[in-house]
Every structure is written in C-alpha cells, then in structure tokens.
Amino acid sequence: MGEGYNNKISLEKLAKQIHKSDRNAFNTLFELMWEPMYVYASSVIMDDSVAKDLVQEVWIDYWQRREDLDIQTIRPYLYKAIRYKCYNTLRDSKFNETQIEAANSIYVTSEIELEEDVDELSIRIHDTIASLPARCREVFTLSRINNINNREIAEKLNISQRSVENQISFALRKLRKDLSIVKFFTL
C-alpha cells in the first residue's frame, strides 16, 4: 500500500481536488486505492479479469460523476462502490457456494461505511498478504499487484505455470478465509 495511504486528510484533500477536475489528484488517489480495491474484488469475485474490470468501472464512474458527488470520506465511498459492483456481478452470474456466501456478506454489510471498518479491511488485506509463504507472496504480488501474466512469472521464477496458478489460488483462498472473519463482512 502506498506511503501516506492511511493519511485521511490527504485522501480527502485529493477528493476535493478531483471534485474540481484535477487529473493529477485523480491519478494519485487511483495509485493509492487501486491495489486494496482490486485485492478485495478479486477475493470476492474469484476472477482476475472480472475484478480488474469492476475496479476500473468504479474509477471511470467516479471520474464521470466527480462534479456531482459530494463525498465527505472517499475510502468508504470507493469501498461501497466496489462492494455493490461485486454483489451485482455475483447476483447476475451463476453462483457457486463460496460466491453465494460472499454475495450474502456483501449484501448484509452494504450500508456499513464507518471509517474504522475500511481501515480494518485495509489492514487485514495487508496483513494477510504479508503472512503468505514467501514464494506465494512473491507470485501473488507479481500477478495481482504488478499485473505480470502467469507465463512470465513462471519464467522469471523458474517454476511451472501450474505452480504459479496454484500459488495464486492459495493466496486468494487465504484472503477469502481471512477477510470473511473481519467484522466488515459480518453483523
């Protein structure tokens, strides 16, 4: 997570600048918030490309509506937006058992916007990634944060592409498990 990520004042200042159509502020906020939003979406949706698309849609919508939005706290707004996108995507697709649980947990907490809950989610995502075994963390970071494809990761780390896929699956399962016990997802 970017330096200054937890500085609420600077995030709110960026949001005010974005309201005035400041593209640099938008790019800065995007750099700070994209990773945790993406990790959250991919842990719920369980599909890398769909998760990326959903996060991108949230950012496009935010930019298009920037002048009409009066956002007091930007992080809860962005997390609420991605939660709704994930929920709607799961609702409109064929469900598997884990996705049904994820959709229900998103629905139950859709109105929770407390700053402490967002902070707790961000901390839990960061801690879960940090707690992964070294190789798994490295593969997950290269794939999900640096956007390197599985074949390139396999070549770079001198492991099989199947091993890369297994490491990413393990990391996503751990994220889903760890995130499911955060109060952010439960009443």
C-alpha positions in Angstrom: 0.0 0.0 0.0 1.3 3.4 -0.9 3.0 5.7 1.6 0.6 8.1 3.1 -2.3 5.6 2.4 -3.6 6.0 5.9 -3.4 9.8 5.8 -7.2 10.5 5.8 -6.6 14.3 5.4 -4.6 13.9 2.2 -7.2 11.4 0.8 -10.0 13.9 1.5 -7.9 16.7 0.0 -7.4 14.7 -3.1 -11.1 14.0 -3.3 -11.8 17.8 -3.1 -9.3 18.4 -5.9 -10.9 15.7 -8.0 -14.2 17.4 -7.5 -12.6 20.4 -9.3 -11.5 18.1 -12.2 -7.8 17.8 -11.1 -6.5 14.8 -13.1 -3.2 14.7 -11.1 -5.2 14.3 -7.9 -7.3 11.6 -9.5 -4.1 9.7 -10.6 -2.6 10.0 -7.1 -5.8 8.7 -5.5 -6.0 5.9 -8.0 -2.4 4.8 -7.3 -3.2 4.7 -3.5 -6.5 3.0 -3.7 -6.4 0.7 -6.7 -4.5 -2.2 -5.1 -6.7 -2.7 -2.0 -9.8 -2.3 -4.0 -8.6 -4.9 -6.6 -7.5 -7.4 -3.9 -10.9 -7.0 -2.3 -12.8 -7.5 -5.6 -10.7 -10.5 -6.7 -11.1 -12.2 -3.3 -14.9 -11.9 -3.7 -15.3 -12.5 -7.4 -12.5 -15.1 -7.8 -11.9 -14.0 -11.3 -8.9 -11.8 -12.0 -10.1 -10.1 -15.2 -13.6 -9.5 -13.9 -12.2 -8.0 -10.7 -10.0 -5.7 -12.7 -12.9 -4.6 -14.9 -15.1 -3.9 -11.9 -12.5 -1.7 -10.2 -11.9 0.1 -13.5 -15.7 0.7 -13.8 -15.8 2.2 -10.3 -12.9 4.6 -11.2 -14.5 5.6 -14.5 -17.8 6.2 -12.9 -16.1 8.2 -10.1 -14.4 10.4 -12.7 -17.5 10.9 -14.8 -19.6 11.9 -11.7 -16.9 13.8 -9.8 -18.6 17.2 -10.1 -21.9 15.9 -8.9 -20.6 13.9 -5.9 -20.3 15.5 -2.5 -18.1 12.9 -0.8 -17.1 13.5 2.8 -14.9 10.4 3.1 -13.5 8.9 -0.1 -12.4 5.5 1.1 -15.8 4.3 2.3 -17.3 5.7 -0.9 -14.9 3.7 -3.1 -15.3 0.5 -1.0 -19.1 0.8 -1.0 -18.9 1.2 -4.8 -16.8 -1.9 -5.3 -18.9 -3.9 -2.9 -22.0 -3.1 -4.9 -20.2 -3.9 -8.2 -19.1 -7.3 -6.8 -22.6 -8.0 -5.4 -24.3 -7.1 -8.6 -21.9 -9.2 -10.7 -22.3 -12.2 -8.4 -26.1 -11.8 -8.4 -26.2 -11.7 -12.2 -24.0 -14.7 -12.7 -24.1 -18.4 -11.9 -23.2 -18.8 -8.3 -21.0 -21.4 -6.6 -21.3 -21.9 -2.8 -18.4 -19.6 -1.8 -19.7 -16.9 -4.1 -23.2 -17.1 -2.6 -21.6 -16.6 0.9 -19.6 -13.7 -0.4 -22.6 -12.1 -2.0 -24.7 -12.5 1.2 -21.9 -11.0 3.3 -21.6 -8.0 0.9 -25.4 -7.5 0.9 -25.6 -7.6 4.7 -22.8 -5.0 5.1 -23.7 -2.8 2.1 -24.7 0.1 4.4 -21.6 -0.1 6.7 -19.5 2.9 5.9 -17.6 3.5 9.1 -14.0 4.6 8.6 -12.8 2.1 11.2 -14.3 -0.8 9.1 -12.4 0.4 6.0 -9.2 0.8 8.0 -9.7 -2.7 9.4 -10.2 -4.2 5.9 -7.1 -2.4 4.6 -5.0 -3.6 7.5 -6.4 -7.2 7.2 -5.6 -7.3 3.4 -2.1 -6.1 4.0 -1.5 -8.5 6.9 -2.9 -11.5 5.0 -0.6 -10.8 2.1 2.3 -10.3 4.4 1.6 -13.6 6.2 1.6 -15.7 3.0 4.6 -18.0 2.5 7.5 -16.1 0.8 7.1 -17.8 -2.6 3.3 -17.5 -2.6 3.5 -13.8 -1.6 6.1 -13.2 -4.4 3.9 -14.9 -7.0 0.7 -13.1 -5.8 2.4 -9.7 -5.8 3.8 -10.2 -9.3 0.5 -11.3 -10.6 -2.1 -9.2 -8.8 -0.2 -6.0 -7.9 2.4 -5.8 -10.7 0.0 -7.3 -13.3 2.5 -9.8 -14.7 0.9 -12.7 -16.5 1.4 -16.3 -15.3 3.7 -17.4 -18.1 6.1 -14.5 -17.4 6.0 -15.2 -13.6 6.8 -18.8 -14.2 9.8 -17.9 -16.4 11.0 -15.2 -14.1 10.9 -17.5 -11.0 11.9 -20.7 -12.9 8.8 -22.6 -11.8 5.9 -24.2 -13.8 2.9 -22.2 -14.9 0.8 -24.6 -12.9 2.7 -23.8 -9.8 2.1 -20.1 -10.4 -1.6 -20.8 -10.7 -1.6 -22.9 -7.5 0.2 -20.2 -5.6 -2.3 -17.6 -6.7 -5.3 -19.8 -5.9 -3.8 -20.5 -2.4 -3.4 -16.7 -1.8 -6.9 -15.9 -2.9 -8.3 -18.7 -0.7 -6.4 -17.4 2.2 -7.6 -13.8 1.5 -11.2 -15.0 1.3 -10.9 -17.0 4.5 -9.2 -14.2 6.5 -11.5 -11.5 5.1 -14.6 -13.5 5.9 -14.0 -13.2 9.6 -13.5 -9.4 9.6 -16.4 -7.5 11.2 -16.5 -5.6 7.9 -18.3 -8.6 6.4 -20.5 -9.6 9.4 -23.0 -8.1 11.6 
